[in-house]
Amino acid sequence: MINNKNMNRNDISINLQDAGCSSEVIKEFFYFQKTGQKEQLLKLLAKHKKELLSILHESQKKIDCLDFLIFKLKQNIFI
């Protein structure tokens, strides 16, 4: 959890960039922070997290397909 007493604006910005947030999301984050809209901050971060999880799950499906093919190749199913 971000504690604004321990993290300055630059620290938060770097953390959001490292998390893959776009410059627009970062601007929204600071707007919601400045205006004290904690619920909007949480929704914004939850939305980005959901997007990242979706990408992760898509990648996992692709890895599973490759793992299956590798498994079959090792069993000499295709050769």
C-alpha positions as CSV (number, residue, x, y, z in Angstrom):
1,M,0.0,0.0,0.0
2,I,1.3,3.4,-0.9
3,N,1.9,5.6,2.2
4,N,2.3,9.2,1.0
5,K,4.2,10.0,4.2
6,N,7.0,7.6,3.1
7,M,6.8,8.1,-0.7
8,N,7.1,11.3,-2.6
9,R,5.5,12.1,-5.9
10,N,8.5,11.0,-7.8
11,D,8.6,7.6,-6.0
12,I,4.9,7.0,-6.7
13,S,5.3,8.0,-10.4
14,I,8.2,5.6,-10.8
15,N,6.2,2.8,-9.1
16,L,3.3,3.4,-11.4
17,Q,5.6,3.4,-14.4
18,D,7.2,0.2,-13.3
19,A,3.7,-1.3,-13.0
20,G,3.1,-0.5,-16.6
21,C,0.7,2.4,-16.1
22,S,0.4,4.8,-19.0
23,S,1.1,8.5,-18.6
24,E,-2.7,9.1,-18.7
25,V,-3.3,6.7,-15.8
26,I,-0.5,8.3,-13.8
27,K,-2.1,11.8,-14.4
28,E,-5.5,10.4,-13.2
29,F,-3.8,8.9,-10.2
30,F,-2.3,12.2,-9.1
31,Y,-5.6,14.1,-9.8
32,F,-7.5,11.6,-7.6
33,Q,-4.8,11.9,-5.0
34,K,-4.8,15.7,-5.0
35,T,-8.6,15.8,-4.8
36,G,-8.8,13.2,-2.0
37,Q,-10.7,10.7,-4.1
38,K,-9.3,7.5,-2.4
39,E,-12.1,5.3,-3.9
40,Q,-11.3,6.5,-7.4
41,L,-7.6,5.8,-6.8
42,L,-8.4,2.3,-5.7
43,K,-10.7,1.7,-8.7
44,L,-8.0,3.1,-11.1
45,L,-5.4,0.7,-9.7
46,A,-7.8,-2.2,-9.6
47,K,-8.6,-1.6,-13.3
48,H,-5.0,-1.6,-14.2
49,K,-4.4,-4.8,-12.2
50,K,-7.3,-6.5,-13.9
51,E,-5.8,-5.5,-17.3
52,L,-2.4,-6.9,-16.3
53,L,-3.9,-10.2,-15.1
54,S,-5.8,-10.6,-18.4
55,I,-2.5,-10.3,-20.3
56,L,-0.9,-12.7,-17.9
57,H,-3.6,-15.3,-18.4
58,E,-3.4,-14.9,-22.2
59,S,0.3,-15.5,-22.0
60,Q,-0.2,-18.5,-19.7
61,K,-2.5,-20.1,-22.3
62,K,0.2,-19.6,-25.0
63,I,2.8,-21.1,-22.7
64,D,0.5,-24.1,-22.1
65,C,0.2,-24.6,-25.8
66,L,3.9,-24.6,-26.3
67,D,4.4,-26.9,-23.3
68,F,1.9,-29.4,-24.8
69,L,3.7,-29.3,-28.2
70,I,7.1,-29.8,-26.5
71,F,5.7,-32.7,-24.5
72,K,4.4,-34.3,-27.7
73,L,7.7,-33.8,-29.5
74,K,9.6,-35.4,-26.7
75,Q,7.3,-38.4,-27.0
76,N,8.1,-38.5,-30.8
77,I,4.5,-38.1,-31.6
78,F,5.1,-35.9,-34.6
79,I,8.4,-37.3,-35.9
